[in-house]
Amino acid sequence: GLAAGAPLQRKEALIEAILRNPTVADGYADLACELQEDELVCVGGGVFTQKELFLKAIEVNPSFGRAYSDLGTILNIEGGGTVEVNGVAFRERDLYVKAIELDQTLGIAHENLAETLEDGETIRVGDEELTRRELQHRATRLIEVGEKQEALSPSPQCRSACTTKTAQASVA
């Protein structure tokens, strides 16, 4: 029906954007955000899962914090484990730390990292030791700022839908 058409058009537009400009990491991450957990997509002769698209985004731009955060969410959905990025094995928590170190404005990465900590536990992020509460406080502040900026921005972002665990869980 009509409902299925719009997301398909968006996917096709994102695939076309990647083929036109394969060195822009956002394209891969935005396409990954449009996929269901177990969905495959063909891009330029390759077949990719959501996870593989985030890995491709990192390959194209190793300092793309959002893709690390989204990979952490994927590991959470999969129930843990590790993912290899440039020869290094990352656990969910490591991916959120890396995401924040690369982009301190990622509120959702702060929130998801906080969820991995027990009360009283701290974690090193850059040169700081942070508690669960400090991470949650920063997340709230950053997400509020991000929502204000998104309200001013004409282009819809998939970032919040993609990197929020609860949004992912409800899709599954």
N, C-alpha and C positions, 0 to 999 in steps of 0.2 A: 504494500500500500504506500500511501504518501509518506507516512512516518518514517519508513525505512529509506526513502529516497534522499532525504536531506543529509543524513550522516554519510551516505555513500558518495554524494556529490562532494562533501567536505573531504573525505578520504581521497577521492580522485584528484581534487585540487591540491591537496598536500603532496600526493605522489608526484604530480606534475611539477610542483615547486622544487621538490628534491631533485628530480631529473634535470631541471633547468639549472639548479645551483646545488650540486651534491656536497659542497664544502660548508654549508650552513647547518650547524648542529640543531638549531631550533626546529627545522623541518622534520627531522627524524623523531624528536621528542614529541612534537605536536601530533604527528601521525600515531605514535605509540599511545598517546592519550585517547585517541579515537577508537582504539581496538578493545575488544573484550579480552579477558585474561588468556583464553586459549585460542584466540583468533590468529590466523596467518594472513600476511599481506605480501603481494608481489611488488617489488620495486626494482626496476631496471634489470630484470632477469634473476634477481635474488628473492628468496622467500624468507620473510622475517616474522618473528614473534614480537610481542610487546617488549619483552626483555632484551631481545637482540637489537631492536631499534634504539633503546636507551644506550646499549653498549656501542652501537654505531655512532650515536651522537657524541659519546665520550671520545671515541676514536678520532672523530672529525675535530672535536674541540676538547682536549683533555682538562681544560679548566672550566667546564660547563657544569656548575654546581647543581642546577636543577635536575640534570640527568642522574647524578649520583643519588639525590634525594628520592627520585622516582624509582630507581633501582632498589633502594632500601624498602620502599613500599611493596614492590614486587616480591622481594624475599619474605617480607612479613606475610603476604597473602599465601606464599608457598609453604609457610610454616617454618622458616629459618633457613639454615644452610649458609653457603657462601657463594659468591660470584667472583670470577677472576676478571680483573681489569688491568691490562698492561702487565700481566705476569704476577700480580699481587692479589691474594685472596682477601675479599672484603666480606665481613658479616654485615647484617642489617645496620647495627649500631655504627660500625666503621663508615658505612656509606653516608649516614646522616652527618657524622663528624666531618668527613671530607667535604660534603656539600656546604656545610656552614663555613668551613675554613676557606672555601672558594668564593662563597657568596653569603655574607652575613645578613643579607636582607631576606633570606628564605625562612619566613615565619613557620611554614609547615614542617620544614626540616627540624627546626627547634622543637616544635610540638611532638613530632614523631620520635625524636631522640629522647625527649623527656619520658615518653611512654615506655622506653626500654629500660629506664632506671628504676631501682627500688627507692623508697623514701630513705634519705640519709646517704645514699650513694652519690658519688661525684664522678664526673668524667672530664678528661682533658680535651679542650677544644682550642686549638692554637696554643696560646700561652696562658690560658685560663683554666681553672678547675671550676666546673659548674655543677650545681645541684639540680635535681629534678624541678624544684620550685623556681629557681632562677631561669631555667630553660622555658618553663611554662609562661613565666612573666614576660620574657622576651618575645615568645611566640605570639602571645595575645597582642602585645604592642605592635609587632611587625605585621601581623595579619590585619589589624585595624588600619594601619597606614596603607597596606597593599590594597585593601578594599576601597579606601578613599581614592587611591590612584587609579584603580580599575574603573571606578565610577566616572572618573574624568576622561578615561581613555575610550575611544570609539571601538577599538578592536577587542572582541571577547578573548579572554585567556583561558586555556584549558588547564593551566597550572593548578588551580585550586581543586578542580574535579579530579585531576590525575593524581595529585600527591597526597590527597586526604584518604587515609585508610578507610574511614567509615564510608566514604563515597564508593570506594572500590568494593568494599565488602557487600554493600547493598546491590551492586551490579551482579555480583557472582551468583 
